[in-house]
Amino acid sequence: MTTKAIIDPRDDVLGRSRVTDTPELEIFYGELAKRNAGAFWKRANAIEPWEPETRYRPTLWRYADMRAMCLRAIELVKAEEAGRRVVTLLNDSDAGREHTAVCGWLFSGMQAMRPGEITPAHKHTASAHRFIMEGKGAYTVVDGHPITLGANDYVLTPNGCWHDHGVDAEGEVSIWQDGLDIPLMNCLETNFYAVYDAPVQAATFPVNDLPQSYGGAGLRPEGIAAWDKPYSPVMVYRWDAVRDALRNLADVSEGSPFDGHMMRYANPLTGGWALQTMGAHMQRLPGGFCGKAHRHTGNVVYNVAGGHGYSLIGGQRFDWQRHDIFCVPAWTWHEHVNLDPVDEAFLFSFNDFPVMEALGVRIEEVFADNDGHQICAL
Ligand code: 1HN
């Protein structure tokens, strides 16, 4: 019996594997296997797809539903026993389960804390960042810098920094979306973890010293020690300022046909991403915005910061409203629509673009047919 390797007709060209297996070859493959070896031509087409082939599926989590799960987790599990009381978001496919990935090499979860609770101090090689969905009185401490947190703020926990968080006793239940590069760190076999020698860090700096030193008006402080870390010194990006920046941009610019008005959470000292491995954006879709489709390498996880609309992702429609979370896997066509004819909508998102850029593989393609719009499968 012979088996032909060619499945995709595009592979029937010189430069692709086109070997027809023979009984002699089958015996040879067996001999190779005994020697921890194999015939490359049997796997070549599979490991060199013509274009990226993601195993992840677009997935949406409804906030109303997942919020209820977070509140149940609060009832069922003590914060100090969980370490971090996080409901993990898993992709609607069997991809990435081994790495607890939501999409590509990204992790995401929803962390829930009750007033008076803490997440004990620890550090890891993985970087984290968080988008605050609700709560009052929440704070984090990063390498001794205390930072207060409010709804729709975006906060960094850069790699290797000690961090603990909590909610003041007089505060309200706090629910955050966490994003981490932990699947990537474990894939690269570079992940270290340590616990602090006390439940919480002593605050060695004034409350909000970093955002108040580096976070405003395009100014940079003089006369204090130069910031020498490879991540943004701003640490927290406040919702009011982010929203106003996007509205100001909208006053003077039409924005992108794909993303509306979009701004990067930048390291103001470099203009680059705030963290080394993960990036984040906030985008504003004007009332009635109907974005065109594009696709790119890299994975994106969205959180609806405000408004309601839908996204077509890989031809499938996902309707969203405030704090719903959804993901767009690598090289998947996507386009966003704001269903309100008048009111703006805001999408927060985080991504692995810094990794794509560092490796020289950040690639984008515009959807050319059908006036730039996918045909909806539903
Ligand atoms: C982590 O350190 C936190 O510090 C949250 O709040 C979620 C998920 C995986 C690995 C580390 C936190 C995490 C995490």
Residues whose N, C-alpha, C, O or C-beta is under 5 A from the ligand:
A	BS01	1HN	R84 V86 D178 L180 I182
